[in-house]
Amino acid sequence: MSTATLFAEALSLAEDDRVRLIELLNESLGAPSHTENANDIEKTQSDEARQRFEAYSSGEIEAVDGRQLMNDLLARYH
């Protein structure tokens, strides 16, 4: 079966099946799955949030007013 034929057949699959096929092909190439990527991102974000909260709680860093921050950034880069 040629790649073009296989591709044409893959396009006839339901969207969920095409997504699953992509995941399987990526995994066969050694790429992490979408679920693994999502889990890694969630863990990284959770770790970062925890570290920032701990730094804030200990007084290592201070909170910044969101509106003031945006005004400062706009003044600096606009």
N, C-alpha and C positions, 0 to 999 in steps of 0.2 A: 504494500500500500504506500502510495507516495505521500509526502508531507502535505501537499495541496489537497489531496483527497481526504486525508485525516483531518485537516483543518476544516474543510467544508462540512464533514460529518460532525465535528465538535461544535460548529456554529448552530447545528440543528438541536443541540441539547438544551434543556431548560437552564435558566441562568444559574440556579444553585448547583447543578451538575457541572456546568462550565467552571464555576469557581472552585469546586472540589477538584476537578481535573487540573486546573492551574496549580493548586496547592500540592497535588501529588507529583506533578512534573517538577515543581520547585524543590520539593523534598528529595526527589531522585537526583537532583543536581547538588544536594547538600545545603540548600537554603533552608532557613528555619521556616516553620509554618506560620500562617497568619496568626493563629492562636498563640504560638510561642512568642511572636513579635509583640502582640497585644499584651501578653502577660509580662514580658520584659519591660515594656513601656510603662505599664501600670506600676510595677515594682519600683522602677527608677523614679517615677513621679512621687510615689508614696514615700520612698526613702528621702527624697529631696524635701518634701513637705515636712516630714518628721524632723530632719536636721534643722530646717529653718525655724520651726516652732521651738525646738530645744534652744537654739541660739537666741531667739526672742525672749523665751522664758527666763533664761539665765542672764539677760541683760547684755549679751554679747553684741546684739544688733537691736536697732530701734525700728519701730513701725514708721512708715512714711504714708502721709495722706495721699490717697490715689489721685485726687484732683490736682493737688499741688505738684505731684510727680508728673502728671500729664502736661500741666502748664510749663513746668521746667523743661521737659523734653521738647515741647513745641517751640519754646523760645530758643532753645539751643540748636535745633535741627531744621527749623522751618524757614 
